């Protein structure tokens, strides 16, 4: 039992460090606001969640974002962006883990990732409207409209926060989640032997 706990702790810390490194490999998508960038740093958290449960996935998300804030900081001095990333990633890994644990095969993983992506997109739409963008505006000392302009939106027709969220943030989060699911499947198949060795028993 103690050996298993130590192994889980080491694996979680390692996955958190890998997620932190991947966090720096980010790129924008055409036609979307420039502040929205694709990265696949949630991948290690999903792996940790399906191996050890949702708490491990959340821990990896937290470790990744704490390290990112300490290493890079942000314009507000407060980790608002890191909190948003943590919230989005945590919703995704918790939902994915919850569904996968009830159907431990490729179908369960795909269903979990898709469901997690949709719920994450909805939750982040609400969070961005009521907390994240207002938080940026407050700590930068600007209005909501000015914070939208500071985001350097690629679409000049975006003039309101609701429009930005509906036509920018939400579809972007859905695309990001689907891309993560596409990458996760071959990773899952390649890791199945190691996951068995570490104590996990996926069923195909």
PyMOL commands that place a pseudoatom at each C-alpha (Angstrom):
pseudoatom trace, name=CA, resn=UNK, resi=1, chain=A, elem=C, hetatm=0, pos=[0.000, 0.000, 0.000]
pseudoatom trace, name=CA, resn=UNK, resi=2, chain=A, elem=C, hetatm=0, pos=[2.787, 2.420, 0.952]
pseudoatom trace, name=CA, resn=UNK, resi=3, chain=A, elem=C, hetatm=0, pos=[4.740, 1.530, -2.189]
pseudoatom trace, name=CA, resn=UNK, resi=4, chain=A, elem=C, hetatm=0, pos=[1.650, 2.154, -4.337]
pseudoatom trace, name=CA, resn=UNK, resi=5, chain=A, elem=C, hetatm=0, pos=[1.039, 5.558, -2.692]
pseudoatom trace, name=CA, resn=UNK, resi=6, chain=A, elem=C, hetatm=0, pos=[4.663, 6.575, -3.201]
pseudoatom trace, name=CA, resn=UNK, resi=7, chain=A, elem=C, hetatm=0, pos=[4.545, 5.493, -6.826]
pseudoatom trace, name=CA, resn=UNK, resi=8, chain=A, elem=C, hetatm=0, pos=[1.340, 7.445, -7.368]
pseudoatom trace, name=CA, resn=UNK, resi=9, chain=A, elem=C, hetatm=0, pos=[2.835, 10.534, -5.736]
pseudoatom trace, name=CA, resn=UNK, resi=10, chain=A, elem=C, hetatm=0, pos=[5.961, 10.354, -7.892]
pseudoatom trace, name=CA, resn=UNK, resi=11, chain=A, elem=C, hetatm=0, pos=[3.940, 9.730, -11.062]
pseudoatom trace, name=CA, resn=UNK, resi=12, chain=A, elem=C, hetatm=0, pos=[1.612, 12.656, -10.295]
pseudoatom trace, name=CA, resn=UNK, resi=13, chain=A, elem=C, hetatm=0, pos=[4.541, 15.008, -9.690]
pseudoatom trace, name=CA, resn=UNK, resi=14, chain=A, elem=C, hetatm=0, pos=[6.225, 13.831, -12.901]
pseudoatom trace, name=CA, resn=UNK, resi=15, chain=A, elem=C, hetatm=0, pos=[3.057, 14.296, -14.954]
pseudoatom trace, name=CA, resn=UNK, resi=16, chain=A, elem=C, hetatm=0, pos=[2.585, 17.746, -13.436]
pseudoatom trace, name=CA, resn=UNK, resi=17, chain=A, elem=C, hetatm=0, pos=[6.114, 18.706, -14.484]
pseudoatom trace, name=CA, resn=UNK, resi=18, chain=A, elem=C, hetatm=0, pos=[5.529, 17.392, -18.007]
pseudoatom trace, name=CA, resn=UNK, resi=19, chain=A, elem=C, hetatm=0, pos=[2.260, 19.347, -18.196]
pseudoatom trace, name=CA, resn=UNK, resi=20, chain=A, elem=C, hetatm=0, pos=[4.120, 22.497, -17.120]
pseudoatom trace, name=CA, resn=UNK, resi=21, chain=A, elem=C, hetatm=0, pos=[6.621, 22.056, -19.966]
pseudoatom trace, name=CA, resn=UNK, resi=22, chain=A, elem=C, hetatm=0, pos=[3.903, 21.331, -22.541]
pseudoatom trace, name=CA, resn=UNK, resi=23, chain=A, elem=C, hetatm=0, pos=[2.078, 24.469, -21.374]
pseudoatom trace, name=CA, resn=UNK, resi=24, chain=A, elem=C, hetatm=0, pos=[4.789, 26.524, -23.102]
pseudoatom trace, name=CA, resn=UNK, resi=25, chain=A, elem=C, hetatm=0, pos=[4.151, 24.843, -26.468]
pseudoatom trace, name=CA, resn=UNK, resi=26, chain=A, elem=C, hetatm=0, pos=[1.135, 26.885, -27.538]
pseudoatom trace, name=CA, resn=UNK, resi=27, chain=A, elem=C, hetatm=0, pos=[-0.114, 28.287, -30.822]
pseudoatom trace, name=CA, resn=UNK, resi=28, chain=A, elem=C, hetatm=0, pos=[-3.120, 30.390, -31.923]
pseudoatom trace, name=CA, resn=UNK, resi=29, chain=A, elem=C, hetatm=0, pos=[-5.856, 29.331, -34.326]
pseudoatom trace, name=CA, resn=UNK, resi=30, chain=A, elem=C, hetatm=0, pos=[-6.783, 31.426, -37.368]
pseudoatom trace, name=CA, resn=UNK, resi=31, chain=A, elem=C, hetatm=0, pos=[-9.935, 33.567, -37.033]
pseudoatom trace, name=CA, resn=UNK, resi=32, chain=A, elem=C, hetatm=0, pos=[-9.927, 33.340, -33.234]
pseudoatom trace, name=CA, resn=UNK, resi=33, chain=A, elem=C, hetatm=0, pos=[-8.900, 36.031, -30.741]
pseudoatom trace, name=CA, resn=UNK, resi=34, chain=A, elem=C, hetatm=0, pos=[-5.121, 36.109, -30.378]
pseudoatom trace, name=CA, resn=UNK, resi=35, chain=A, elem=C, hetatm=0, pos=[-5.165, 35.585, -26.621]
pseudoatom trace, name=CA, resn=UNK, resi=36, chain=A, elem=C, hetatm=0, pos=[-6.684, 32.108, -27.149]
pseudoatom trace, name=CA, resn=UNK, resi=37, chain=A, elem=C, hetatm=0, pos=[-3.912, 29.610, -27.820]
pseudoatom trace, name=CA, resn=UNK, resi=38, chain=A, elem=C, hetatm=0, pos=[-3.974, 25.851, -28.253]
pseudoatom trace, name=CA, resn=UNK, resi=39, chain=A, elem=C, hetatm=0, pos=[-1.823, 23.761, -25.952]
pseudoatom trace, name=CA, resn=UNK, resi=40, chain=A, elem=C, hetatm=0, pos=[-2.047, 20.144, -24.903]
pseudoatom trace, name=CA, resn=UNK, resi=41, chain=A, elem=C, hetatm=0, pos=[-0.912, 20.491, -21.302]
pseudoatom trace, name=CA, resn=UNK, resi=42, chain=A, elem=C, hetatm=0, pos=[-4.150, 18.820, -20.152]
pseudoatom trace, name=CA, resn=UNK, resi=43, chain=A, elem=C, hetatm=0, pos=[-2.942, 15.552, -21.680]
pseudoatom trace, name=CA, resn=UNK, resi=44, chain=A, elem=C, hetatm=0, pos=[-0.782, 14.504, -18.678]
pseudoatom trace, name=CA, resn=UNK, resi=45, chain=A, elem=C, hetatm=0, pos=[-3.664, 15.408, -16.346]
pseudoatom trace, name=CA, resn=UNK, resi=46, chain=A, elem=C, hetatm=0, pos=[-6.061, 13.167, -18.292]
pseudoatom trace, name=CA, resn=UNK, resi=47, chain=A, elem=C, hetatm=0, pos=[-3.515, 10.333, -18.125]
pseudoatom trace, name=CA, resn=UNK, resi=48, chain=A, elem=C, hetatm=0, pos=[-3.136, 10.835, -14.385]
pseudoatom trace, name=CA, resn=UNK, resi=49, chain=A, elem=C, hetatm=0, pos=[-6.903, 10.953, -13.891]
pseudoatom trace, name=CA, resn=UNK, resi=50, chain=A, elem=C, hetatm=0, pos=[-7.623, 7.701, -15.724]
pseudoatom trace, name=CA, resn=UNK, resi=51, chain=A, elem=C, hetatm=0, pos=[-4.762, 5.978, -13.921]
pseudoatom trace, name=CA, resn=UNK, resi=52, chain=A, elem=C, hetatm=0, pos=[-5.247, 7.237, -10.367]
pseudoatom trace, name=CA, resn=UNK, resi=53, chain=A, elem=C, hetatm=0, pos=[-8.587, 9.043, -10.290]
pseudoatom trace, name=CA, resn=UNK, resi=54, chain=A, elem=C, hetatm=0, pos=[-9.829, 12.629, -10.527]
pseudoatom trace, name=CA, resn=UNK, resi=55, chain=A, elem=C, hetatm=0, pos=[-7.875, 13.913, -7.518]
pseudoatom trace, name=CA, resn=UNK, resi=56, chain=A, elem=C, hetatm=0, pos=[-4.619, 13.079, -9.286]
pseudoatom trace, name=CA, resn=UNK, resi=57, chain=A, elem=C, hetatm=0, pos=[-5.808, 14.871, -12.425]
pseudoatom trace, name=CA, resn=UNK, resi=58, chain=A, elem=C, hetatm=0, pos=[-6.775, 17.978, -10.447]
pseudoatom trace, name=CA, resn=UNK, resi=59, chain=A, elem=C, hetatm=0, pos=[-3.418, 17.885, -8.621]
pseudoatom trace, name=CA, resn=UNK, resi=60, chain=A, elem=C, hetatm=0, pos=[-1.563, 17.788, -11.935]
pseudoatom trace, name=CA, resn=UNK, resi=61, chain=A, elem=C, hetatm=0, pos=[-3.602, 20.742, -13.219]
pseudoatom trace, name=CA, resn=UNK, resi=62, chain=A, elem=C, hetatm=0, pos=[-2.842, 22.684, -10.025]
pseudoatom trace, name=CA, resn=UNK, resi=63, chain=A, elem=C, hetatm=0, pos=[0.871, 21.889, -10.109]
pseudoatom trace, name=CA, resn=UNK, resi=64, chain=A, elem=C, hetatm=0, pos=[1.134, 22.892, -13.768]
pseudoatom trace, name=CA, resn=UNK, resi=65, chain=A, elem=C, hetatm=0, pos=[-0.530, 26.255, -13.235]
pseudoatom trace, name=CA, resn=UNK, resi=66, chain=A, elem=C, hetatm=0, pos=[1.288, 27.090, -10.003]
pseudoatom trace, name=CA, resn=UNK, resi=67, chain=A, elem=C, hetatm=0, pos=[4.631, 26.427, -11.690]
pseudoatom trace, name=CA, resn=UNK, resi=68, chain=A, elem=C, hetatm=0, pos=[3.569, 28.459, -14.730]
pseudoatom trace, name=CA, resn=UNK, resi=69, chain=A, elem=C, hetatm=0, pos=[2.552, 31.447, -12.624]
pseudoatom trace, name=CA, resn=UNK, resi=70, chain=A, elem=C, hetatm=0, pos=[5.737, 31.319, -10.547]
pseudoatom trace, name=CA, resn=UNK, resi=71, chain=A, elem=C, hetatm=0, pos=[7.897, 31.027, -13.656]
pseudoatom trace, name=CA, resn=UNK, resi=72, chain=A, elem=C, hetatm=0, pos=[6.131, 33.471, -15.944]
pseudoatom trace, name=CA, resn=UNK, resi=73, chain=A, elem=C, hetatm=0, pos=[3.632, 35.557, -13.983]
pseudoatom trace, name=CA, resn=UNK, resi=74, chain=A, elem=C, hetatm=0, pos=[1.096, 37.646, -15.893]
pseudoatom trace, name=CA, resn=UNK, resi=75, chain=A, elem=C, hetatm=0, pos=[0.092, 41.223, -16.609]
pseudoatom trace, name=CA, resn=UNK, resi=76, chain=A, elem=C, hetatm=0, pos=[-2.360, 41.468, -13.703]
pseudoatom trace, name=CA, resn=UNK, resi=77, chain=A, elem=C, hetatm=0, pos=[0.002, 40.147, -11.027]
pseudoatom trace, name=CA, resn=UNK, resi=78, chain=A, elem=C, hetatm=0, pos=[-2.811, 37.781, -10.044]
pseudoatom trace, name=CA, resn=UNK, resi=79, chain=A, elem=C, hetatm=0, pos=[-3.052, 34.271, -11.575]
pseudoatom trace, name=CA, resn=UNK, resi=80, chain=A, elem=C, hetatm=0, pos=[-6.382, 34.829, -13.326]
pseudoatom trace, name=CA, resn=UNK, resi=81, chain=A, elem=C, hetatm=0, pos=[-5.297, 33.121, -16.535]
pseudoatom trace, name=CA, resn=UNK, resi=82, chain=A, elem=C, hetatm=0, pos=[-3.827, 30.232, -14.582]
pseudoatom trace, name=CA, resn=UNK, resi=83, chain=A, elem=C, hetatm=0, pos=[-7.035, 29.922, -12.574]
pseudoatom trace, name=CA, resn=UNK, resi=84, chain=A, elem=C, hetatm=0, pos=[-9.058, 29.803, -15.795]
pseudoatom trace, name=CA, resn=UNK, resi=85, chain=A, elem=C, hetatm=0, pos=[-6.754, 27.117, -17.181]
pseudoatom trace, name=CA, resn=UNK, resi=86, chain=A, elem=C, hetatm=0, pos=[-6.962, 25.159, -13.922]
pseudoatom trace, name=CA, resn=UNK, resi=87, chain=A, elem=C, hetatm=0, pos=[-10.753, 25.366, -13.843]
pseudoatom trace, name=CA, resn=UNK, resi=88, chain=A, elem=C, hetatm=0, pos=[-11.159, 24.304, -17.471]
pseudoatom trace, name=CA, resn=UNK, resi=89, chain=A, elem=C, hetatm=0, pos=[-8.669, 21.461, -17.160]
pseudoatom trace, name=CA, resn=UNK, resi=90, chain=A, elem=C, hetatm=0, pos=[-10.122, 20.228, -13.876]
pseudoatom trace, name=CA, resn=UNK, resi=91, chain=A, elem=C, hetatm=0, pos=[-13.646, 20.045, -15.285]
pseudoatom trace, name=CA, resn=UNK, resi=92, chain=A, elem=C, hetatm=0, pos=[-12.347, 18.115, -18.284]
pseudoatom trace, name=CA, resn=UNK, resi=93, chain=A, elem=C, hetatm=0, pos=[-10.333, 15.574, -16.281]
pseudoatom trace, name=CA, resn=UNK, resi=94, chain=A, elem=C, hetatm=0, pos=[-12.990, 15.039, -13.606]
pseudoatom trace, name=CA, resn=UNK, resi=95, chain=A, elem=C, hetatm=0, pos=[-15.767, 14.362, -16.117]
pseudoatom trace, name=CA, resn=UNK, resi=96, chain=A, elem=C, hetatm=0, pos=[-13.496, 12.195, -18.282]
pseudoatom trace, name=CA, resn=UNK, resi=97, chain=A, elem=C, hetatm=0, pos=[-12.326, 10.186, -15.279]
pseudoatom trace, name=CA, resn=UNK, resi=98, chain=A, elem=C, hetatm=0, pos=[-15.862, 9.780, -13.932]
pseudoatom trace, name=CA, resn=UNK, resi=99, chain=A, elem=C, hetatm=0, pos=[-17.178, 8.340, -17.210]
pseudoatom trace, name=CA, resn=UNK, resi=100, chain=A, elem=C, hetatm=0, pos=[-14.054, 6.309, -17.979]
pseudoatom trace, name=CA, resn=UNK, resi=101, chain=A, elem=C, hetatm=0, pos=[-14.105, 4.609, -14.573]
pseudoatom trace, name=CA, resn=UNK, resi=102, chain=A, elem=C, hetatm=0, pos=[-17.530, 3.184, -15.443]
pseudoatom trace, name=CA, resn=UNK, resi=103, chain=A, elem=C, hetatm=0, pos=[-16.507, 1.996, -18.888]
pseudoatom trace, name=CA, resn=UNK, resi=104, chain=A, elem=C, hetatm=0, pos=[-12.767, 1.374, -18.957]
pseudoatom trace, name=CA, resn=UNK, resi=105, chain=A, elem=C, hetatm=0, pos=[-12.126, 1.060, -22.671]
pseudoatom trace, name=CA, resn=UNK, resi=106, chain=A, elem=C, hetatm=0, pos=[-11.603, 3.249, -25.727]
pseudoatom trace, name=CA, resn=UNK, resi=107, chain=A, elem=C, hetatm=0, pos=[-15.299, 4.015, -26.013]
pseudoatom trace, name=CA, resn=UNK, resi=108, chain=A, elem=C, hetatm=0, pos=[-15.472, 5.139, -22.395]
pseudoatom trace, name=CA, resn=UNK, resi=109, chain=A, elem=C, hetatm=0, pos=[-12.448, 7.379, -22.855]
pseudoatom trace, name=CA, resn=UNK, resi=110, chain=A, elem=C, hetatm=0, pos=[-13.821, 9.000, -26.018]
pseudoatom trace, name=CA, resn=UNK, resi=111, chain=A, elem=C, hetatm=0, pos=[-17.239, 9.486, -24.429]
pseudoatom trace, name=CA, resn=UNK, resi=112, chain=A, elem=C, hetatm=0, pos=[-15.613, 10.969, -21.343]
pseudoatom trace, name=CA, resn=UNK, resi=113, chain=A, elem=C, hetatm=0, pos=[-13.448, 13.376, -23.310]
pseudoatom trace, name=CA, resn=UNK, resi=114, chain=A, elem=C, hetatm=0, pos=[-16.313, 14.571, -25.506]
pseudoatom trace, name=CA, resn=UNK, resi=115, chain=A, elem=C, hetatm=0, pos=[-18.700, 14.991, -22.575]
pseudoatom trace, name=CA, resn=UNK, resi=116, chain=A, elem=C, hetatm=0, pos=[-15.970, 16.676, -20.551]
pseudoatom trace, name=CA, resn=UNK, resi=117, chain=A, elem=C, hetatm=0, pos=[-15.225, 19.051, -23.427]
pseudoatom trace, name=CA, resn=UNK, resi=118, chain=A, elem=C, hetatm=0, pos=[-18.859, 20.115, -23.793]
pseudoatom trace, name=CA, resn=UNK, resi=119, chain=A, elem=C, hetatm=0, pos=[-19.393, 20.616, -20.057]
pseudoatom trace, name=CA, resn=UNK, resi=120, chain=A, elem=C, hetatm=0, pos=[-16.091, 22.468, -19.802]
pseudoatom trace, name=CA, resn=UNK, resi=121, chain=A, elem=C, hetatm=0, pos=[-17.069, 24.785, -22.675]
pseudoatom trace, name=CA, resn=UNK, resi=122, chain=A, elem=C, hetatm=0, pos=[-20.399, 25.631, -21.032]
pseudoatom trace, name=CA, resn=UNK, resi=123, chain=A, elem=C, hetatm=0, pos=[-18.859, 26.144, -17.585]
pseudoatom trace, name=CA, resn=UNK, resi=124, chain=A, elem=C, hetatm=0, pos=[-16.074, 28.329, -18.965]
pseudoatom trace, name=CA, resn=UNK, resi=125, chain=A, elem=C, hetatm=0, pos=[-18.572, 30.456, -20.894]
pseudoatom trace, name=CA, resn=UNK, resi=126, chain=A, elem=C, hetatm=0, pos=[-20.275, 31.248, -17.588]
pseudoatom trace, name=CA, resn=UNK, resi=127, chain=A, elem=C, hetatm=0, pos=[-16.972, 31.705, -15.740]
pseudoatom trace, name=CA, resn=UNK, resi=128, chain=A, elem=C, hetatm=0, pos=[-15.572, 34.032, -18.410]
pseudoatom trace, name=CA, resn=UNK, resi=129, chain=A, elem=C, hetatm=0, pos=[-18.700, 36.176, -18.434]
pseudoatom trace, name=CA, resn=UNK, resi=130, chain=A, elem=C, hetatm=0, pos=[-19.118, 36.557, -14.679]
pseudoatom trace, name=CA, resn=UNK, resi=131, chain=A, elem=C, hetatm=0, pos=[-15.627, 36.147, -13.228]
pseudoatom trace, name=CA, resn=UNK, resi=132, chain=A, elem=C, hetatm=0, pos=[-12.616, 35.879, -15.541]
pseudoatom trace, name=CA, resn=UNK, resi=133, chain=A, elem=C, hetatm=0, pos=[-13.048, 38.871, -17.856]
pseudoatom trace, name=CA, resn=UNK, resi=134, chain=A, elem=C, hetatm=0, pos=[-14.422, 41.059, -15.052]
pseudoatom trace, name=CA, resn=UNK, resi=135, chain=A, elem=C, hetatm=0, pos=[-11.420, 39.950, -12.986]
pseudoatom trace, name=CA, resn=UNK, resi=136, chain=A, elem=C, hetatm=0, pos=[-8.991, 40.985, -15.708]
pseudoatom trace, name=CA, resn=UNK, resi=137, chain=A, elem=C, hetatm=0, pos=[-10.764, 44.320, -16.047]
pseudoatom trace, name=CA, resn=UNK, resi=138, chain=A, elem=C, hetatm=0, pos=[-10.691, 44.952, -12.303]
pseudoatom trace, name=CA, resn=UNK, resi=139, chain=A, elem=C, hetatm=0, pos=[-7.009, 44.150, -11.786]
pseudoatom trace, name=CA, resn=UNK, resi=140, chain=A, elem=C, hetatm=0, pos=[-5.954, 46.042, -14.923]
pseudoatom trace, name=CA, resn=UNK, resi=141, chain=A, elem=C, hetatm=0, pos=[-8.063, 49.030, -13.932]
pseudoatom trace, name=CA, resn=UNK, resi=142, chain=A, elem=C, hetatm=0, pos=[-10.050, 49.124, -17.177]
pseudoatom trace, name=CA, resn=UNK, resi=143, chain=A, elem=C, hetatm=0, pos=[-13.631, 48.576, -18.265]
pseudoatom trace, name=CA, resn=UNK, resi=144, chain=A, elem=C, hetatm=0, pos=[-14.945, 45.302, -19.698]
pseudoatom trace, name=CA, resn=UNK, resi=145, chain=A, elem=C, hetatm=0, pos=[-15.016, 46.892, -23.171]
pseudoatom trace, name=CA, resn=UNK, resi=146, chain=A, elem=C, hetatm=0, pos=[-11.409, 48.001, -22.809]
pseudoatom trace, name=CA, resn=UNK, resi=147, chain=A, elem=C, hetatm=0, pos=[-10.382, 44.538, -21.668]
pseudoatom trace, name=CA, resn=UNK, resi=148, chain=A, elem=C, hetatm=0, pos=[-11.920, 43.120, -24.856]
pseudoatom trace, name=CA, resn=UNK, resi=149, chain=A, elem=C, hetatm=0, pos=[-9.862, 45.567, -26.910]
pseudoatom trace, name=CA, resn=UNK, resi=150, chain=A, elem=C, hetatm=0, pos=[-6.742, 44.588, -24.971]
pseudoatom trace, name=CA, resn=UNK, resi=151, chain=A, elem=C, hetatm=0, pos=[-7.404, 40.986, -25.998]
pseudoatom trace, name=CA, resn=UNK, resi=152, chain=A, elem=C, hetatm=0, pos=[-6.643, 41.960, -29.629]
pseudoatom trace, name=CA, resn=UNK, resi=153, chain=A, elem=C, hetatm=0, pos=[-9.598, 40.142, -31.107]
pseudoatom trace, name=CA, resn=UNK, resi=154, chain=A, elem=C, hetatm=0, pos=[-9.040, 38.880, -34.641]
pseudoatom trace, name=CA, resn=UNK, resi=155, chain=A, elem=C, hetatm=0, pos=[-12.646, 39.616, -35.573]
pseudoatom trace, name=CA, resn=UNK, resi=156, chain=A, elem=C, hetatm=0, pos=[-13.419, 43.335, -35.677]
pseudoatom trace, name=CA, resn=UNK, resi=157, chain=A, elem=C, hetatm=0, pos=[-17.148, 42.590, -35.343]
pseudoatom trace, name=CA, resn=UNK, resi=158, chain=A, elem=C, hetatm=0, pos=[-16.647, 41.493, -31.739]
pseudoatom trace, name=CA, resn=UNK, resi=159, chain=A, elem=C, hetatm=0, pos=[-17.662, 44.472, -29.617]
pseudoatom trace, name=CA, resn=UNK, resi=160, chain=A, elem=C, hetatm=0, pos=[-19.283, 42.886, -26.568]
pseudoatom trace, name=CA, resn=UNK, resi=161, chain=A, elem=C, hetatm=0, pos=[-18.252, 40.322, -23.982]
pseudoatom trace, name=CA, resn=UNK, resi=162, chain=A, elem=C, hetatm=0, pos=[-21.199, 38.069, -24.791]
pseudoatom trace, name=CA, resn=UNK, resi=163, chain=A, elem=C, hetatm=0, pos=[-20.300, 38.056, -28.488]
pseudoatom trace, name=CA, resn=UNK, resi=164, chain=A, elem=C, hetatm=0, pos=[-16.669, 37.289, -27.667]
pseudoatom trace, name=CA, resn=UNK, resi=165, chain=A, elem=C, hetatm=0, pos=[-17.673, 34.346, -25.488]
pseudoatom trace, name=CA, resn=UNK, resi=166, chain=A, elem=C, hetatm=0, pos=[-20.322, 32.917, -27.834]
pseudoatom trace, name=CA, resn=UNK, resi=167, chain=A, elem=C, hetatm=0, pos=[-18.350, 33.272, -31.071]
pseudoatom trace, name=CA, resn=UNK, resi=168, chain=A, elem=C, hetatm=0, pos=[-14.799, 33.115, -29.738]
pseudoatom trace, name=CA, resn=UNK, resi=169, chain=A, elem=C, hetatm=0, pos=[-14.143, 31.478, -26.381]
pseudoatom trace, name=CA, resn=UNK, resi=170, chain=A, elem=C, hetatm=0, pos=[-16.785, 28.730, -26.458]
pseudoatom trace, name=CA, resn=UNK, resi=171, chain=A, elem=C, hetatm=0, pos=[-16.114, 27.309, -29.944]
pseudoatom trace, name=CA, resn=UNK, resi=172, chain=A, elem=C, hetatm=0, pos=[-12.390, 27.587, -29.267]
pseudoatom trace, name=CA, resn=UNK, resi=173, chain=A, elem=C, hetatm=0, pos=[-12.709, 25.493, -26.098]
pseudoatom trace, name=CA, resn=UNK, resi=174, chain=A, elem=C, hetatm=0, pos=[-14.715, 22.870, -27.987]
pseudoatom trace, name=CA, resn=UNK, resi=175, chain=A, elem=C, hetatm=0, pos=[-12.103, 22.655, -30.746]
pseudoatom trace, name=CA, resn=UNK, resi=176, chain=A, elem=C, hetatm=0, pos=[-9.308, 22.443, -28.191]
pseudoatom trace, name=CA, resn=UNK, resi=177, chain=A, elem=C, hetatm=0, pos=[-11.058, 19.622, -26.333]
pseudoatom trace, name=CA, resn=UNK, resi=178, chain=A, elem=C, hetatm=0, pos=[-11.703, 17.661, -29.526]
pseudoatom trace, name=CA, resn=UNK, resi=179, chain=A, elem=C, hetatm=0, pos=[-8.085, 18.026, -30.622]
pseudoatom trace, name=CA, resn=UNK, resi=180, chain=A, elem=C, hetatm=0, pos=[-6.993, 16.799, -27.203]
pseudoatom trace, name=CA, resn=UNK, resi=181, chain=A, elem=C, hetatm=0, pos=[-9.267, 13.763, -27.590]
pseudoatom trace, name=CA, resn=UNK, resi=182, chain=A, elem=C, hetatm=0, pos=[-7.735, 12.962, -30.997]
pseudoatom trace, name=CA, resn=UNK, resi=183, chain=A, elem=C, hetatm=0, pos=[-4.229, 13.071, -29.542]
pseudoatom trace, name=CA, resn=UNK, resi=184, chain=A, elem=C, hetatm=0, pos=[-5.191, 11.197, -26.380]
pseudoatom trace, name=CA, resn=UNK, resi=185, chain=A, elem=C, hetatm=0, pos=[-6.383, 8.062, -28.175]
pseudoatom trace, name=CA, resn=UNK, resi=186, chain=A, elem=C, hetatm=0, pos=[-3.047, 6.957, -29.710]
pseudoatom trace, name=CA, resn=UNK, resi=187, chain=A, elem=C, hetatm=0, pos=[-1.289, 7.944, -26.464]
pseudoatom trace, name=CA, resn=UNK, resi=188, chain=A, elem=C, hetatm=0, pos=[-3.728, 5.769, -24.513]
pseudoatom trace, name=CA, resn=UNK, resi=189, chain=A, elem=C, hetatm=0, pos=[-3.123, 2.800, -26.808]
pseudoatom trace, name=CA, resn=UNK, resi=190, chain=A, elem=C, hetatm=0, pos=[0.657, 3.166, -26.589]
pseudoatom trace, name=CA, resn=UNK, resi=191, chain=A, elem=C, hetatm=0, pos=[0.597, 3.452, -22.799]
pseudoatom trace, name=CA, resn=UNK, resi=192, chain=A, elem=C, hetatm=0, pos=[-1.671, 0.499, -22.131]
pseudoatom trace, name=CA, resn=UNK, resi=193, chain=A, elem=C, hetatm=0, pos=[1.188, -1.891, -21.290]
pseudoatom trace, name=CA, resn=UNK, resi=194, chain=A, elem=C, hetatm=0, pos=[2.805, 0.585, -18.908]
pseudoatom trace, name=CA, resn=UNK, resi=195, chain=A, elem=C, hetatm=0, pos=[-0.552, 1.349, -17.330]
pseudoatom trace, name=CA, resn=UNK, resi=196, chain=A, elem=C, hetatm=0, pos=[-1.024, -2.363, -16.639]
pseudoatom trace, name=CA, resn=UNK, resi=197, chain=A, elem=C, hetatm=0, pos=[2.453, -2.473, -15.101]
pseudoatom trace, name=CA, resn=UNK, resi=198, chain=A, elem=C, hetatm=0, pos=[1.589, 0.474, -12.865]
pseudoatom trace, name=CA, resn=UNK, resi=199, chain=A, elem=C, hetatm=0, pos=[-1.530, -1.282, -11.635]
pseudoatom trace, name=CA, resn=UNK, resi=200, chain=A, elem=C, hetatm=0, pos=[-4.196, -0.002, -14.004]
pseudoatom trace, name=CA, resn=UNK, resi=201, chain=A, elem=C, hetatm=0, pos=[-6.260, -2.558, -15.917]
pseudoatom trace, name=CA, resn=UNK, resi=202, chain=A, elem=C, hetatm=0, pos=[-7.858, -1.031, -19.006]
pseudoatom trace, name=CA, resn=UNK, resi=203, chain=A, elem=C, hetatm=0, pos=[-10.315, -3.306, -20.814]
pseudoatom trace, name=CA, resn=UNK, resi=204, chain=A, elem=C, hetatm=0, pos=[-10.396, -3.249, -24.617]
for i in range(1, 204): cmd.bond("trace and resi %d" % i, "trace and resi %d" % (i + 1))
show_as sticks, trace
zoom trace
